[in-house]
Amino acid sequence: MLVDEEQAYRAVLAKDARFDGHFILAVRTTGIYCRPSCPAITPKRRNVAFYPTSAAAQSAGFRACRRCLPDAVPGSPEWNLRADLAARAMRLISDGVVERAGVAGLAAQLGYSVRQLNRVLTAELGAGPLALARAHRAHAARILIELSDLSFSDIAFAAGFASIRQFNDTVRAVFASTPGELRAGGGRRSGPAASGGGRITLRLPVRTPFDGAGVLDFLGRRAIPGVESISEGSYGRTLRLPHGPATAWLTPDDGHVRCVLRLTEVRDLASAVSRLRRLLDLDADPQAVDEALGADPALAESVRAVPGIRVPGAVDGDELVVRALLGQQISAPAARTAGGRLCAELGSPLADPDGELTTLFPTAADIAAGGAEVLRGPQRRINAIVGVCAALADGSVATHFGREPAELRAELLALPGIGPWTADYVLMRVLGAPDVLLSTDLMVRRGAGLLGLPDTQGGLDARGEPWRPWRSYAGMHLWRATA
């Protein structure tokens, strides 16, 4: 946990919603676990225990509170703040790797043995990878049971269960209720997730304040026609998911983001939600970021003007690498034009377009095979992009969310055509690294100058030391200043 137990109990006494997702409160006398802000009467200190995850509480024999829905909160910001094995494993578990590849597949992606992985996760998080994945499935199932009209069989597979029986058994064990009882008691809470016409609508919880308009502006300025679209306060994009293509429309709302998904297979629901949450940086801790950056007089006015600033992430690591390469040393509009041409030539058209969303971003293999004929510009730059895509396609370099930042950075820098700016930009957006200051970026340095900060790389690096561990967010304020 990010706080010790005494701090945690004080947060529970205050019903402080800022700590929801940071830790779990378990009540020994009732056998339930809650979020810190649960409105129920606060139990005595001697009757409570604290756990870092819902899975740990479930493994200890506690069931989820029906009143406060402890799992229906933004994820812990700790998984992006930390870069150790436990944090990287949690990112991949939330993306559904255990359901698709098993614990052995998860361990292989992380570069550890199954035994090592089990030992570390149990010690750090109070539960092994199977229990953590089970808790993730149970949460996804409950949300869909109570807030959608999907059949229980569709919900079971959407949440990642291998069978209806496994789904029923897990729901009973975790929530002490059958799926039918949960649905009857759910009452279609406000902001229901509904299904119809092949679409699923969800509310994605977010910690406030949330600069949703700023995130959409950032993504919109870089949106590639056919792959992405900005329309009336909503951002849409195509997704290449494990079981088929999908489209998503995201609209910031009061305390949440409205998400409309159209999936090829409902099994991809959890993976889609995980990637979209990372794209919008919904699991960030904005109050911690704003408090730290607002203490600097040079940034204080920007923090007051734009509370809850976010660092936009990525839905696909390979795609982000290619887009970063396309954007090297050119403007965002020029990079958007280059990306549009690349997608028009090598992208995969959707069989059933969703409005302006018509095309999937090309795979690294597609670009490695055909990029030389499609890309424009200096031959050295074309060769670099094609070469990098070849390394991504053959697995020499992997860009999944579970990579260790220093290792991925070293691998990227070893590829011809990738310099420090590109490598750091990938770490910031693909891995959600919170402490990356792109001091070589022209617009970042220009924004620094406008705010009265040093506008040289060395000067900005030195001046930005007090912003740790939130220098990525400071960089977003500097970018914003140039607008």
N, C-alpha and C positions, 0 to 999 in steps of 0.2 A: 504493500500500500504506500501511497505518497504521504500519508500522515501516520503518526503513532496512535496507539489505542486511546490514550487520554484525549488527544485532539479529536479523534473520531467520535468519542462519546459526547464531547462538547458540541460537535456538529449535530449529533442526533438530538441533544437537548434543545438546540436552536431550530430544529427542523430545517436545516440549511440545505436547500436544493442544489447549491453549488457543488456539494460533495457526492451527489447522485452519480453512480458510475465509477467513483473512485474506490469504494469499498462496499461490502455487504454487512449488514447488521443481522445477527442471528439471535433469536430469543429462546433460551433453553426451556423456559416454562411452557411455552406454547408450541415449540418445535417448528416455528416458521422463520423465514428470513425476509428482510425488508430492505428498501432503500433508506438512506439516512433521513430523508424528509417525510417518511411515512407519517400520516396524520394521526395514527393510533397513539394511545397513551404511552409515553416513554417508559420502558421497563427499567427496573433498578440496575445499577451498574453490575452487581454480582450475578445478574441473570442473563447477561449478554456476552456474546463472542463476536469477533470481527474476522471476516474472511476477505481475501483479495478478489475472489471471483464467485459467481453464483455456483459454478461447478464445485468449488471447495465446500460451500455450504451444503449443497446437495449430497456430496460424498460423505459429509458428516451426519447425514440423516435429516436435514431440515428441508421443508417444502416452501414453495414461494407464497408470499402473502397475496391474498386475493384482492386486498384493498388498494395497495400502492403499486402493484405490478413492478416489482424491483428490477426485472430484466428489460422493461420497456423504457430505457433511458439511453442517452448517448453512451457510447463505449468509453472505456477509460482512456484519458489522454496519455497515460503512462506507456502505452504500447508504441506510440510514436516518439515519446521523449526518451525512452530507453532503446538501446540497439543490441541488447544481449539476446541470448538464445530464447528465453521465455517470451520476450516481447515479439521477436520475429516469428516464433511459432504461433502466437496468438493472431497475428495478422493473417497467416496462411489458414489457420483453423477457421477464422471468420469468412474466408473466401471459399470454404467448402473442400479444402484439399483432402481432409480425412475421409469425407464421404466419397470422393472420386478415386483416391489412390491409397487409402488406408494409412495406418500409422507408419508403415514402412515407407510409403511414398512421401509422407511428411518429413520423416527423418532424412530420407535421401536428399530432398530439396534443401534441407538445412545443413547437410554435410555431417550428420551425427548418426550413431547407431541408435536403434530403437531403445536399447537399454539405457544409453546415456540420456536420450531425450526424456524417457519416462522419469528417470531419477531427477533431472533438473526441474522439470515442470512440477513434479510432486513436491519438491522442496521449496520452489519459488511461489507456486500458485495454489498449492494444497490439493491438486488433482492432476492426474495424468492426461495425455492427449485424448484418449477415448472419452473420459468424463467431461473434459472441456468441450469436445465436439458434441457430446450428448446434451450438455446445457445449452449450447448454441442452437441445436435443433429444437429443443423444447421451447425456447423463447420464440423462435420463428413460428413454431406450430401454434402456440397460444395466441399470438397476435392474429394469425389468420383464422383460427377457430372463432375468436370473439368478434373480429372486425371484418369478416368477409362472408360471402355466400358460397365460397368454394366447397365442394364436397370433401368429406374427410379423407377419401382416398387421394384426391388432388393435393390436399394439404400435407398429407404424409410424405408424398414424394417431393413436393415443393420444399419442405423443411429438411429433406435429405435422409429420411428414414428408408431403410431397405425393404420394409414390409408394413402392412397395416397393423399386424400384431405388435411389432416393435414400437410403432407409433402409439398404440393404445397403452401398452405397458409403461412407456416412458411418461406419458401424460399423467397416468394414474400415480406413478411413483413421485413425480416432481410436484404436481399440483393437488394431489389427493382428491382428484375428480376425474370423471370420464370426459372424453371430448364432448359428448352430448350435454353433460352438466355444465361444462365451461361455456358452451355456446348459449345455453338457456340463461345462464347468469350474466353473460356478457352485456346483454342489452344493447348491442350495437352502439358502443360508446361514441362520444362526439368525434367527428372526423373519421368516419368509418372507412375501412379499406373495402372497396367493392370490386366486383368483377362483372364483366359484361363485354360482349363483342371482342373477346380475346384479350382484354386489357385488365390489369390489376392496378388499383389505386391505393397507395399507402401514404401514411404520415411518417416522415422520418424525423425523429426527435433531434433537437439541437440545443446546445447550451447557448444561452443568451448572455450578452448581446451578440447578434449575428449580422455581419455586414453582407447579407445576401446579394444586395444590389452590386456591391463591389466585385464579388466573385463572378456574377453573371457578366459584368462589364469586362472583366479580364478574359473570360472564356469567349465572350462574343467578339472581342477585337481580334481573336485568333481563330475564330470558327471557320472550318473548311466547308464550303458548300457541298451539300449532299451527305456529308458525314455529321455535320452539326447545324443547328439553327437557333437563332434568337428571335422570339416573337412575343410581344406584349408581356414582358416581365417573366417569361419562361425560357429555359434553355433545354434544347433537345439534342440528342445525339444517338448514333447507332452504336451497338455494342457487339463485340465478338466474344460470345460466352462458350463454356465448355460443350454444351449440347446444341448450339445453334445460334444464329443471330437474334438480336433483340433491338428494340428502340426504347428510349426513356425520355420523358419530359419532366423537368424539375422546376418547381415554382416556389420561391421562398414565401412563407406565410407567417402568421403570428405564432412564434415559438416552435415552428416546425417547417419542414419542406414537403410540399405536396409532390408526390412521385407517381407518375403514370407510366406503367411498364407494359410493353407488349413482347411476350416471350415466345420463342419457338417451342420450348419445353418448360413446364412449370418447375422442373428440378433445378433450373438455373436462378430461381428467385433469390435465394440467400446470397449467391455469388454476385448477382447484379446489385443488390442492395449494399453489400460490402464495398464494392468498387465505387458506387455512386457516393457513398458516405465519404470515402477517401478523396474523391474528386472535389467535393465541396468542403472538405476539412471539417466535417460535422462533429468529430470527437475531440476537437481542440478545447482547451481550457481558457476561454477569452478573458476571464477576470484575472487570472494569473499573468497572462501576457500583457494586458492593459496596465496592470499595477506596476509591473517591472519597467515597461517602456515609458509609461507616463511619468515615471520619476525623473526622466531625463528632460531638462528644460527644452532641448531642441526638438524633442518629439512630442512633448506634452500637448501642444495645440492640435497636432494631427490625431493623437489618440482620443482627445475629447471630440473632435469632429467626426472621427470614424471609429467608434467603439466596436469591438468584436471583429476586427479585421481578420481575414483568413488567408492561408496560403493554398491556392488551388492545387489539387493533386492530379492524379492520372488514373484512367481506367485500364490502361495497358502499358506495360513498361517498354516494350519494343516500339510501339507507336510513338511514345514520348521521346525516345532516343532519336528516332528519325526526324521528328518535328523540331527537336533541338538542333540537329545538324542542318536542317533546312533554314533555320532562323539565325544561324551564325553570321554575324557581321552584316545583317540586312534588317530592314524595318519589319515590324509585325505585318503590315499589309503586304509587303513583298513576300514574306514567308507564307502568308495565307494563300497568295496567288500560286506560289510554287507547290504548296500542298494540294491545292485544288486540282492543278494539272496532273499531279502524280496520282491522285485518287481517281480522277476521271479516266486515266489510262489503265491503271493497274488495280484499282479497287474492285471489290465484289459487289455487283448490284443486288439489292434486296429483291427477292421474288415478289414481295408485297410491300411496296414503299409506304411509309407513314408520313404523309404530307411531304414536306421538304426533305425528309430523311430518306435517302434513296440508296446509299452506298456504304459499305464497310471499308474502313481504312485498310490498305493492302498489308499483307503479312510481310515479315522480313524476307521470307523465301521468295515471295512474288517480286519484291524490289531487287533482291540479289540477282534474280533471273532476268528481269526486264528493265531495271532502272537505268542502265547505260543508254538505252534507246529513248527513254522518256525524259530524264532529268536534263535541265539546262544549266549553263554556267561554265565556270572553269573546269577543265578536265580533271584537275587534281581533286576538286571538291566532289565531282561525280564519282570518281574512283573511291574516295573516302566513304561516301554514303553506301555505295554498293559493297565495299569491303566490310564495313561495319554490319550491314544486313546479312552478309554471308556468315559472319561470326555469330550473330544472333540466331540465324536459322539452323546452324549445325550444332548449337548448344555450347559453343566455346565460351560464350558469355550469356549468363541468364540474368534477366531483369525483374524477376518476380518480387513480390512485396516482402519476402522473407530473407532477402539478402542482407549480409552484414555490410554496413556502409563503407568502411575502409577497404574491404576486399573488392566490392563492386567498383569503387572509384579507381583502384589500382588497375583492374581489368580494363576499364573504359579508357584510361589514360594510355594503356599499352597499345591501343588500336590507332593506326594512322588516321589523322584528321580530327581526333577528339582531344581538346585541350581542357584546362582546368575549369573554364566557365561552363562548358557543356557537361562535364562530369558532375560538377556541383549542382547544376540546374536539374540534372536527372535525380540526384540524391534528394534534393529538396521536394520535387514533385512526385516522384515514383515511390520513394520510401517514406515520404512525409517527414524528412529530417528537419527538426525545428530550429537548428542552430547553424544555418548556412547563410553567410553574407556574400552576395555576388559583387564583391568590390571592384571587379574588373569590368562590370557591366556599365556601359556608357550612360544609360538612363538612370541607373541607381546612383552613379556619381553625380549626375546632373541634379537629381532630386536632393542629394545630400547638400550640394551647393546652395540650392534654393532654401533649404532649412538652416543655413548657416553652419553646416558641418563641413569637414575637409572633403574636397572633391577629387583627391588623388587616392590611388589604391592603398598605398602604405598609410596615409593619414587616416583614411576611413577605417581600415582594419584596426588601427590602434584606438581610434575614437569609439569604435563599436564594441570593445571588450566588455564594458559594463552591461551590454544588452544580452549577454549570455544568460540562459540557453535559448533565447528567443530571437536570435539574429535574423532568421528567415522572415519573421513577422515584421521586424524593423525594416528589412529590405522592401517589404510590400508597402510600408508607409513612405519610403523614399521613392519607389516607383509611382505611388499615387500622387506625390507632390508634383511630378512632371505633367500630370494631366490638368 
